Amino acid sequence: MDFIERRLEDIEKERKKLEIQIAALSRQTDEMDAKIRAYLADRSRNPHPRHFDLIDKVQKFKIPGGLANKSLEGLLDSLQWKVYYAQRAWQQMWQNAEAAQRASKTTADTTKADASEVDMPEGQNQEKSQYSVDTLWEIQQEKLKTYGYDQSIETKSAFRNRMAEDYKRLSKDRRADQEIVMTFDKDEKKCLLGFKE
């Protein structure tokens, strides 16, 4: 085997290695989706997915000039587009999880207030009342934004009145062991009060 043949054989081996590396990165991208979902579902039990390391690795991946051919360039191009769209999906997933976590914490803190905190007579605990309803309003606005709905679908004044009326109605009907909570209804595009199931 002469020098040229050996050189061509070496090039093919190096190209094969690059193909394997690209395929491995593609596989890691597919697996990353599940890792992110698991981490966001339970951060205390699942390790951080370190998806930024993978994104960085793919973005910096280069094919040496002497090894480049249409096949390898096509594989790398497909991988980088795949990671580009995956990155956007992961970012949205992360934002939704963060928003849901904030909303869940705030809702739990605010909807345990009794009816007097929602519609307190003037001059009695007005500051606490104001905070509770304002926070609920912010949660609804955040949910509307998260789902891409028009945030001006309901005025703040109308929201406050609706919350007060709903809370009064539910308070009359609730049993001692029932808790009133707020949930977001995607069909009605608004937050609703109801009994915790």
Residue frames as qw, qx, qy, qz and C-alpha x, y, z in Angstrom:
[[0.000, 0.890, 0.456, 0.000, 0.00, 0.00, 0.00],
 [0.449, 0.361, -0.027, 0.817, 1.57, 3.29, -1.06],
 [0.151, -0.148, -0.388, 0.897, 1.50, 6.58, 0.84],
 [0.338, -0.090, -0.227, -0.909, -1.56, 8.00, -0.97],
 [0.615, -0.273, -0.675, -0.302, -3.65, 4.90, -0.30],
 [0.467, -0.273, -0.659, 0.522, -2.68, 4.91, 3.37],
 [0.002, 0.062, 0.170, -0.983, -3.50, 8.61, 3.59],
 [0.482, -0.183, -0.421, -0.746, -6.94, 8.04, 2.02],
 [0.620, -0.297, -0.725, 0.020, -7.61, 5.20, 4.42],
 [0.314, -0.200, -0.511, 0.775, -6.63, 7.38, 7.39],
 [0.212, -0.060, -0.080, -0.972, -8.94, 10.13, 6.16],
 [0.593, -0.266, -0.587, -0.483, -11.86, 7.68, 5.94],
 [0.549, -0.288, -0.697, 0.361, -11.15, 6.46, 9.48],
 [0.128, -0.132, -0.309, 0.933, -11.12, 10.03, 10.79],
 [0.384, -0.143, -0.312, -0.857, -14.36, 10.78, 8.95],
 [0.611, -0.306, -0.715, -0.151, -15.93, 7.70, 10.50],
 [0.385, -0.247, -0.588, 0.667, -14.90, 8.92, 13.96],
 [0.113, 0.034, 0.046, -0.992, -16.51, 12.29, 13.27],
 [0.525, -0.230, -0.564, -0.594, -19.73, 10.56, 12.13],
 [0.573, -0.326, -0.723, 0.208, -19.81, 8.60, 15.39],
 [0.218, -0.181, -0.389, 0.876, -19.24, 11.79, 17.42],
 [0.295, -0.073, -0.204, -0.931, -22.04, 13.62, 15.60],
 [0.599, -0.280, -0.672, -0.334, -24.40, 10.65, 16.06],
 [0.472, -0.281, -0.668, 0.501, -23.55, 10.56, 19.79],
 [0.009, -0.112, -0.198, 0.974, -24.31, 14.29, 20.15],
 [0.454, -0.164, -0.447, -0.753, -27.60, 13.79, 18.31],
 [0.603, -0.311, -0.735, 0.006, -28.51, 10.96, 20.69],
 [0.321, -0.225, -0.514, 0.763, -27.59, 13.12, 23.72],
 [0.205, -0.056, -0.095, -0.972, -29.87, 15.86, 22.38],
 [0.593, -0.277, -0.594, -0.468, -32.78, 13.40, 22.22],
 [0.600, -0.307, -0.670, 0.310, -32.05, 12.18, 25.76],
 [0.179, 0.057, -0.302, 0.935, -31.69, 15.71, 27.13],
 [0.422, -0.366, -0.298, -0.774, -35.40, 16.41, 26.73],
 [0.753, -0.406, -0.510, -0.089, -36.29, 13.69, 29.26],
 [0.568, -0.109, -0.440, 0.687, -33.50, 14.81, 31.63],
 [0.029, -0.221, 0.065, -0.973, -34.80, 18.40, 31.64],
 [0.601, -0.408, -0.369, -0.580, -38.39, 17.27, 32.23],
 [0.756, -0.309, -0.538, 0.208, -37.28, 15.03, 35.11],
 [0.400, -0.001, -0.341, 0.851, -35.21, 17.80, 36.70],
 [0.216, -0.277, -0.062, -0.934, -38.01, 20.37, 36.45],
 [0.689, -0.393, -0.483, -0.371, -40.51, 17.88, 37.87],
 [0.780, -0.615, -0.093, 0.067, -38.38, 17.16, 40.96],
 [0.329, 0.809, -0.372, 0.314, -35.20, 19.20, 41.41],
 [0.504, -0.643, 0.511, -0.265, -34.36, 17.61, 44.76],
 [0.867, -0.094, 0.488, -0.020, -34.10, 14.09, 43.32],
 [0.797, 0.484, 0.243, 0.268, -32.78, 14.63, 39.80],
 [0.523, -0.353, 0.163, 0.758, -29.40, 16.13, 38.79],
 [0.249, 0.760, -0.059, -0.597, -29.18, 19.33, 36.77],
 [0.856, 0.419, 0.298, 0.052, -29.24, 18.30, 33.08],
 [0.384, -0.548, 0.388, 0.634, -26.29, 20.58, 32.14],
 [0.629, 0.610, 0.469, 0.111, -27.89, 21.20, 28.77],
 [0.145, 0.960, -0.153, -0.182, -25.85, 24.36, 28.21],
 [0.419, -0.522, 0.680, 0.298, -22.69, 22.23, 28.06],
 [0.602, 0.277, 0.719, 0.209, -24.24, 20.13, 25.30],
 [0.373, 0.892, 0.248, -0.058, -25.43, 23.21, 23.39],
 [0.111, -0.881, 0.384, 0.254, -21.95, 24.74, 23.64],
 [0.546, -0.260, 0.744, 0.285, -20.28, 21.52, 22.49],
 [0.577, 0.519, 0.609, 0.165, -22.50, 21.27, 19.41],
 [0.229, 0.964, 0.078, -0.111, -22.12, 24.94, 18.50],
 [0.169, -0.812, 0.510, 0.230, -18.32, 24.68, 18.69],
 [0.798, 0.007, 0.581, 0.163, -18.09, 21.36, 16.83],
 [0.311, 0.755, -0.358, -0.454, -15.95, 21.75, 13.70],
 [0.939, 0.218, 0.229, 0.135, -14.97, 19.46, 10.86],
 [0.419, -0.554, 0.402, 0.596, -11.26, 19.85, 10.07],
 [0.405, 0.667, -0.245, -0.576, -10.74, 21.22, 6.56],
 [0.153, 0.401, -0.855, -0.291, -8.96, 18.14, 5.24],
 [0.140, 0.137, 0.971, -0.138, -11.80, 15.84, 6.36],
 [0.421, 0.414, 0.284, -0.755, -14.80, 17.90, 5.26],
 [0.008, 0.107, 0.822, 0.560, -17.16, 16.42, 2.69],
 [0.420, -0.270, -0.290, -0.816, -20.85, 16.89, 1.84],
 [0.670, -0.331, -0.658, -0.090, -21.96, 13.95, 3.96],
 [0.486, -0.264, -0.524, 0.648, -20.25, 15.15, 7.15],
 [0.012, -0.052, 0.036, -0.998, -21.25, 18.77, 6.57],
 [0.510, -0.323, -0.481, -0.636, -24.86, 17.65, 6.10],
 [0.646, -0.366, -0.649, 0.169, -24.81, 15.62, 9.32],
 [0.348, -0.190, -0.373, 0.839, -23.32, 18.49, 11.32],
 [0.184, -0.175, -0.190, -0.948, -25.73, 21.01, 9.80],
 [0.597, -0.395, -0.581, -0.388, -28.70, 18.79, 10.73],
 [0.589, -0.330, -0.585, 0.450, -27.36, 18.35, 14.27],
 [0.197, -0.073, -0.211, 0.955, -26.87, 22.08, 14.79],
 [0.380, -0.269, -0.317, -0.826, -30.38, 22.87, 13.55],
 [0.649, -0.372, -0.660, -0.073, -31.75, 20.11, 15.77],
 [0.477, -0.291, -0.486, 0.672, -30.03, 21.62, 18.82],
 [0.018, -0.129, -0.049, -0.990, -31.15, 25.13, 17.84],
 [0.542, -0.359, -0.401, -0.645, -34.83, 24.11, 17.88],
 [0.688, -0.337, -0.614, 0.190, -34.35, 21.90, 20.94],
 [0.330, -0.043, -0.360, 0.871, -32.75, 24.82, 22.79],
 [0.285, -0.240, -0.122, -0.920, -35.80, 26.99, 22.12],
 [0.703, -0.353, -0.521, -0.332, -38.13, 24.22, 23.32],
 [0.630, -0.217, -0.567, 0.485, -36.04, 23.66, 26.46],
 [0.114, 0.101, -0.210, 0.966, -36.02, 27.38, 27.20],
 [0.497, -0.315, -0.264, -0.764, -39.81, 27.53, 26.90],
 [0.748, -0.293, -0.596, -0.004, -40.14, 24.41, 29.06],
 [0.478, -0.086, -0.478, 0.732, -37.90, 25.98, 31.70],
 [0.118, -0.185, 0.051, -0.974, -39.80, 29.29, 31.67],
 [0.635, -0.342, -0.423, -0.549, -43.15, 27.52, 31.97],
 [0.717, -0.266, -0.593, 0.251, -41.90, 25.44, 34.90],
 [0.294, 0.000, -0.357, 0.887, -40.49, 28.53, 36.66],
 [0.324, -0.252, -0.125, -0.903, -43.76, 30.43, 36.13],
 [0.722, -0.335, -0.523, -0.304, -45.83, 27.48, 37.36],
 [0.614, -0.175, -0.572, 0.515, -43.62, 27.12, 40.43],
 [0.071, 0.078, -0.225, 0.969, -43.92, 30.82, 41.27],
 [0.500, -0.271, -0.283, -0.772, -47.67, 30.80, 40.67],
 [0.725, -0.281, -0.628, -0.039, -48.15, 27.64, 42.72],
 [0.456, -0.132, -0.524, 0.708, -46.21, 29.07, 45.67],
 [0.099, -0.088, 0.089, -0.987, -47.97, 32.43, 45.53],
 [0.588, -0.285, -0.454, -0.605, -51.40, 30.85, 45.08],
 [0.662, -0.280, -0.665, 0.204, -50.84, 28.56, 48.05],
 [0.303, -0.105, -0.412, 0.853, -49.81, 31.56, 50.16],
 [0.180, -0.027, -0.015, -0.983, -52.66, 33.84, 49.12],
 [0.558, -0.228, -0.522, -0.603, -55.73, 31.64, 48.66],
 [0.478, -0.276, -0.774, 0.311, -55.61, 30.37, 52.24],
 [0.063, -0.070, 0.257, -0.962, -56.79, 33.81, 53.32],
 [0.158, 0.485, 0.818, -0.267, -60.31, 33.87, 54.74],
 [0.230, 0.726, 0.552, 0.340, -63.14, 35.78, 53.06],
 [0.209, -0.932, -0.155, 0.250, -62.47, 38.91, 55.11],
 [0.455, -0.473, 0.387, 0.648, -59.00, 39.20, 53.56],
 [0.347, 0.305, 0.655, 0.598, -60.47, 39.19, 50.06],
 [0.083, -0.657, -0.389, -0.641, -63.23, 41.71, 50.70],
 [0.398, -0.331, -0.548, 0.657, -62.37, 43.47, 53.94],
 [0.036, -0.925, -0.377, -0.025, -64.56, 46.42, 55.01],
 [0.366, 0.730, -0.138, 0.560, -62.74, 49.71, 54.55],
 [0.243, -0.766, 0.363, -0.471, -60.31, 50.51, 57.29],
 [0.818, -0.383, 0.401, -0.156, -59.91, 46.92, 58.52],
 [0.692, -0.227, 0.609, 0.316, -56.72, 45.11, 57.51],
 [0.578, 0.770, 0.053, -0.266, -56.85, 46.94, 54.17],
 [0.065, 0.736, -0.638, -0.219, -53.13, 46.51, 53.50],
 [0.408, -0.157, 0.899, 0.022, -53.29, 42.71, 53.80],
 [0.622, 0.537, 0.517, -0.237, -56.43, 42.60, 51.64],
 [0.384, 0.839, -0.218, -0.317, -54.80, 44.71, 48.95],
 [0.102, -0.560, 0.800, 0.188, -51.73, 42.45, 48.79],
 [0.543, 0.082, 0.832, -0.080, -53.74, 39.24, 48.46],
 [0.611, 0.668, 0.383, -0.183, -55.92, 40.35, 45.55],
 [0.235, 0.856, -0.371, -0.273, -53.05, 42.15, 43.82],
 [0.271, -0.426, 0.851, 0.147, -50.95, 39.00, 43.98],
 [0.600, 0.319, 0.730, -0.081, -53.79, 36.90, 42.56],
 [0.478, 0.834, 0.071, -0.268, -54.14, 39.43, 39.74],
 [0.030, 0.741, -0.623, -0.248, -50.41, 39.16, 38.96],
 [0.480, -0.102, 0.869, 0.056, -50.71, 35.38, 38.82],
 [0.618, 0.592, 0.496, -0.146, -53.53, 35.63, 36.27],
 [0.324, 0.883, -0.217, -0.260, -51.53, 38.09, 34.15],
 [0.195, -0.563, 0.783, 0.177, -48.50, 35.79, 34.26],
 [0.578, 0.161, 0.799, -0.022, -50.60, 32.79, 33.23],
 [0.556, 0.766, 0.240, -0.216, -52.15, 34.70, 30.32],
 [0.148, 0.831, -0.481, -0.235, -48.67, 35.73, 29.17],
 [0.407, -0.331, 0.847, 0.086, -47.34, 32.16, 29.52],
 [0.555, 0.343, 0.758, 0.022, -50.12, 30.76, 27.32],
 [0.223, 0.048, 0.485, 0.844, -49.93, 33.64, 24.83],
 [0.002, -0.729, -0.677, -0.100, -53.38, 35.08, 25.60],
 [0.063, 0.676, 0.087, 0.729, -54.41, 38.75, 25.58],
 [0.366, -0.148, -0.635, 0.664, -53.58, 40.12, 29.03],
 [0.197, 0.006, 0.133, -0.971, -56.25, 42.84, 28.76],
 [0.326, -0.284, -0.831, -0.351, -59.04, 40.24, 28.59],
 [0.470, -0.718, -0.514, 0.003, -60.26, 41.41, 32.03],
 [0.044, 0.772, -0.217, 0.596, -59.66, 44.67, 33.90],
 [0.298, 0.147, -0.747, 0.577, -58.09, 44.61, 37.33],
 [0.392, -0.108, 0.321, -0.855, -61.23, 46.12, 38.83],
 [0.817, 0.020, -0.278, -0.505, -63.44, 43.42, 37.28],
 [0.639, 0.163, -0.725, 0.200, -61.02, 40.76, 38.48],
 [0.022, 0.174, -0.646, 0.743, -61.11, 42.07, 42.06],
 [0.610, -0.050, 0.142, -0.778, -64.92, 42.12, 42.09],
 [0.826, 0.105, -0.471, -0.292, -65.14, 38.62, 40.61],
 [0.463, 0.189, -0.768, 0.400, -62.66, 37.20, 43.12],
 [0.206, -0.139, 0.531, -0.810, -64.53, 38.79, 46.05],
 [0.740, 0.017, -0.041, -0.671, -67.92, 37.49, 44.84],
 [0.781, 0.160, -0.596, -0.093, -66.60, 33.99, 44.13],
 [0.280, 0.212, -0.760, 0.546, -64.86, 33.81, 47.49],
 [0.435, -0.111, 0.384, -0.807, -68.02, 34.86, 49.34],
 [0.825, 0.083, -0.240, -0.504, -70.10, 32.29, 47.46],
 [0.700, 0.196, -0.675, 0.126, -67.60, 29.47, 48.07],
 [0.051, 0.270, -0.672, 0.688, -67.14, 30.42, 51.72],
 [0.642, -0.114, 0.200, -0.731, -70.86, 29.95, 52.35],
 [0.912, 0.127, -0.234, -0.314, -70.83, 26.47, 50.81],
 [0.497, 0.449, -0.711, 0.215, -67.51, 25.08, 52.03],
 [0.851, -0.444, -0.280, -0.007, -67.14, 22.48, 54.74],
 [0.471, -0.839, 0.265, 0.066, -64.60, 22.80, 57.53],
 [0.737, -0.267, 0.507, 0.359, -62.19, 20.40, 55.79],
 [0.627, 0.624, 0.344, 0.315, -62.37, 22.12, 52.39],
 [0.374, -0.510, 0.140, 0.762, -59.75, 24.55, 51.14],
 [0.480, 0.842, 0.200, -0.142, -60.38, 27.25, 48.54],
 [0.545, -0.314, 0.437, 0.643, -57.68, 27.43, 45.88],
 [0.410, 0.751, -0.080, -0.510, -57.16, 29.28, 42.62],
 [0.651, 0.020, 0.651, 0.390, -56.53, 27.52, 39.30],
 [0.163, 0.477, -0.335, -0.796, -56.09, 28.78, 35.75],
 [0.675, 0.413, 0.598, -0.128, -58.76, 27.68, 33.24],
 [0.277, -0.212, 0.558, 0.753, -57.26, 27.71, 29.72],
 [0.145, 0.524, 0.755, 0.367, -60.71, 27.55, 28.08],
 [0.116, -0.909, -0.397, 0.046, -62.10, 30.54, 29.95],
 [0.506, 0.492, -0.115, 0.699, -58.67, 32.23, 29.88],
 [0.255, -0.711, 0.203, -0.623, -58.89, 33.31, 33.50],
 [0.192, 0.147, -0.852, 0.464, -58.08, 32.22, 37.03],
 [0.628, -0.434, -0.365, -0.534, -60.98, 30.68, 38.93],
 [0.260, -0.380, 0.699, -0.548, -61.56, 29.96, 42.59],
 [0.813, -0.104, -0.437, -0.371, -62.80, 26.54, 43.63],
 [0.774, -0.522, 0.312, -0.176, -62.49, 23.82, 46.23],
 [0.061, 0.575, -0.811, -0.091, -59.24, 21.85, 46.33],
 [0.889, 0.047, -0.303, -0.340, -59.89, 18.30, 45.12]]
